[in-house]
């Protein structure tokens, strides 16, 4: 069981780097959808005694539906409506973004040993995986111009928060985790509406053009 958990967390970190290096938004969305599907396995794998109670199974199912299916589906719909395929001229290039992500990975694994876990029995890779995923999400939000890519960054950032939440899953009410998923779903839904109206008015989803708005 431990090896399966470690494998999932390593794959999550690898997918963080893949998203940072991806210039095709459709491929990046599918990568994040795969990451969400992998994260939905963690609550079940981390369940004490190998048998997940009902609320853990519901949390895993909710994460799979929201992170792996619903939100990526909304984002793919937004791309079709906006007729875009690539992230053109990001603020920070794809290779530098990958290097920043790799540097953040090294720092996260270096610092994670100094952090005191609230539950010592939890997997040691949870902390660095959460830090790397949150860092990758922040990089996407700060370095991408397309609104779709920035929303994708928020999704990756929430994936990191989700992993952090698993550290205290035994003492955190399940409604808190469900609330995070619901808030994220609502936020992405609203961003989808915003992206639709931005594209309709400006024929572009480049957020840099918003600086040219005039009364």
FENNORFEN-V737627 format. One record per residue. N is the residue number from 0. RES is the residue in three letters. PHI is phi in whole degrees, 0 to 359 (none if undefined). OMEGA is omega in degrees with one decimal (none if undefined). NEAR is the number of other ideal C-beta (glycine too) atoms within 8 Angstrom. Layout:
<<N:RES:PHI:OMEGA:NEAR> <N:RES:PHI:OMEGA:NEAR>>
//
This chain:
<<0:UNK:none:179.6:6> <1:UNK:298:180.0:6> <2:UNK:296:178.7:6> <3:UNK:293:178.3:8> <4:UNK:296:178.9:13> <5:UNK:299:179.5:10> <6:UNK:297:179.7:8> <7:UNK:299:-177.9:13> <8:UNK:292:177.0:14> <9:UNK:295:178.6:10> <10:UNK:296:177.4:9> <11:UNK:299:179.1:15> <12:UNK:294:178.7:13> <13:UNK:299:179.4:8> <14:UNK:294:173.3:13> <15:UNK:302:-178.4:16> <16:UNK:290:178.4:13> <17:UNK:297:179.5:9> <18:UNK:297:-179.9:15> <19:UNK:297:-177.1:14> <20:UNK:269:-173.7:10> <21:UNK:275:176.3:11> <22:UNK:263:179.2:6> <23:UNK:265:-175.1:9> <24:UNK:295:179.9:15> <25:UNK:297:177.7:9> <26:UNK:294:179.2:8> <27:UNK:294:179.0:13> <28:UNK:297:179.7:14> <29:UNK:293:176.9:9> <30:UNK:295:178.6:12> <31:UNK:293:175.7:15> <32:UNK:297:176.6:13> <33:UNK:296:177.2:10> <34:UNK:298:177.6:16> <35:UNK:298:178.1:17> <36:UNK:295:177.6:11> <37:UNK:295:-179.7:12> <38:UNK:296:179.6:14> <39:UNK:293:178.1:13> <40:UNK:281:-172.6:10> <41:UNK:298:179.6:14> <42:UNK:303:179.8:15> <43:UNK:288:-179.3:10> <44:UNK:294:-178.3:10> <45:UNK:274:-178.1:10> <46:UNK:300:-178.2:11> <47:UNK:297:176.9:5> <48:UNK:79:178.1:4> <49:UNK:80:178.2:5> <50:UNK:244:-176.0:6> <51:UNK:277:174.8:8> <52:UNK:293:-173.4:7> <53:UNK:300:-176.7:5> <54:UNK:294:176.7:7> <55:UNK:290:177.5:13> <56:UNK:297:178.0:11> <57:UNK:294:177.2:9> <58:UNK:297:179.4:12> <59:UNK:296:179.3:14> <60:UNK:295:178.0:9> <61:UNK:297:178.2:10> <62:UNK:297:179.8:15> <63:UNK:296:-177.6:12> <64:UNK:293:-175.1:9> <65:UNK:284:-174.4:13> <66:UNK:282:-173.2:18> <67:UNK:266:-173.7:12> <68:UNK:235:-169.1:10> <69:UNK:295:-176.2:8> <70:UNK:293:175.0:14> <71:UNK:302:177.5:14> <72:UNK:297:177.1:8> <73:UNK:298:-178.3:11> <74:UNK:290:175.9:14> <75:UNK:296:175.6:10> <76:UNK:296:179.2:9> <77:UNK:298:178.1:12> <78:UNK:294:178.9:14> <79:UNK:296:180.0:7> <80:UNK:293:-178.0:8> <81:UNK:271:178.8:11> <82:UNK:56:176.3:5> <83:UNK:238:-178.9:9> <84:UNK:231:-174.2:6> <85:UNK:234:172.3:7> <86:UNK:271:-175.6:11> <87:UNK:271:173.5:7> <88:UNK:48:175.4:3> <89:UNK:295:-179.8:12> <90:UNK:300:173.4:6> <91:UNK:243:-175.8:9> <92:UNK:301:-176.2:6> <93:UNK:291:178.8:10> <94:UNK:293:174.9:7> <95:UNK:301:177.6:8> <96:UNK:298:177.9:14> <97:UNK:296:178.9:11> <98:UNK:295:176.3:8> <99:UNK:296:177.0:11> <100:UNK:296:178.0:15> <101:UNK:295:178.0:9> <102:UNK:296:177.1:8> <103:UNK:297:177.7:13> <104:UNK:295:178.8:13> <105:UNK:298:-179.7:8> <106:UNK:296:-178.6:8> <107:UNK:298:-179.9:13> <108:UNK:290:178.7:8> <109:UNK:287:-175.8:7> <110:UNK:276:-174.1:9> <111:UNK:298:-180.0:11> <112:UNK:293:-178.7:5> <113:UNK:273:-179.4:4> <114:UNK:275:179.3:7> <115:UNK:271:-179.5:3> <116:UNK:283:177.0:9> <117:UNK:293:177.2:7> <118:UNK:232:-174.3:8> <119:UNK:302:-178.1:4> <120:UNK:283:-178.9:3> <121:UNK:291:-178.9:11> <122:UNK:294:-177.4:9> <123:UNK:293:-177.6:7> <124:UNK:283:-179.8:10> <125:UNK:298:-177.1:13> <126:UNK:295:179.7:12> <127:UNK:297:178.7:12> <128:UNK:296:178.2:13> <129:UNK:295:-179.7:13> <130:UNK:296:-179.5:13> <131:UNK:296:-178.8:15> <132:UNK:294:177.2:17> <133:UNK:297:178.7:12> <134:UNK:296:179.0:13> <135:UNK:297:177.4:16> <136:UNK:297:177.9:16> <137:UNK:298:178.2:10> <138:UNK:299:179.8:15> <139:UNK:296:-179.3:16> <140:UNK:296:-173.2:11> <141:UNK:276:-170.5:9> <142:UNK:250:-178.6:9> <143:UNK:254:-178.8:13> <144:UNK:264:-177.2:11> <145:UNK:289:179.7:13> <146:UNK:298:178.7:11> <147:UNK:299:-179.7:15> <148:UNK:294:178.6:14> <149:UNK:291:174.5:12> <150:UNK:297:176.3:13> <151:UNK:300:177.2:16> <152:UNK:297:176.6:15> <153:UNK:298:178.9:14> <154:UNK:294:178.2:15> <155:UNK:295:177.4:16> <156:UNK:300:178.8:14> <157:UNK:293:175.3:11> <158:UNK:299:176.8:16> <159:UNK:295:177.4:16> <160:UNK:296:178.6:11> <161:UNK:299:178.8:14> <162:UNK:295:175.5:16> <163:UNK:302:-179.4:10> <164:UNK:299:179.8:12> <165:UNK:293:178.2:12> <166:UNK:295:-177.7:13> <167:UNK:239:-178.0:9> <168:UNK:298:-177.8:11> <169:UNK:289:-178.0:6> <170:UNK:250:-180.0:5> <171:UNK:267:177.1:9> <172:UNK:301:-177.4:4> <173:UNK:297:-179.8:10> <174:UNK:294:177.3:6> <175:UNK:294:177.8:9> <176:UNK:296:178.1:12> <177:UNK:297:177.9:10> <178:UNK:295:177.2:8> <179:UNK:298:179.9:12> <180:UNK:296:-179.3:13> <181:UNK:294:178.6:8> <182:UNK:298:179.4:8> <183:UNK:296:179.9:13> <184:UNK:300:179.8:11> <185:UNK:296:-179.0:8> <186:UNK:297:-179.9:9> <187:UNK:292:177.1:14> <188:UNK:299:178.6:9> <189:UNK:296:178.6:8> <190:UNK:296:176.2:11> <191:UNK:297:177.0:13> <192:UNK:296:179.3:8> <193:UNK:299:179.9:9> <194:UNK:298:179.3:14> <195:UNK:298:-178.6:11> <196:UNK:289:176.7:8> <197:UNK:299:-178.9:12> <198:UNK:294:-179.6:12> <199:UNK:293:-176.5:7> <200:UNK:279:-172.0:6> <201:UNK:247:-177.7:7> <202:UNK:57:-179.6:5> <203:UNK:197:173.7:7> <204:UNK:248:175.6:11> <205:UNK:285:-176.8:8> <206:UNK:293:177.1:9> <207:UNK:297:-179.6:6> <208:UNK:288:178.2:8> <209:UNK:295:178.3:7> <210:UNK:289:-178.4:5> <211:UNK:266:179.9:5> <212:UNK:297:178.6:4> <213:UNK:227:177.9:3> <214:UNK:290:none:1>>
//
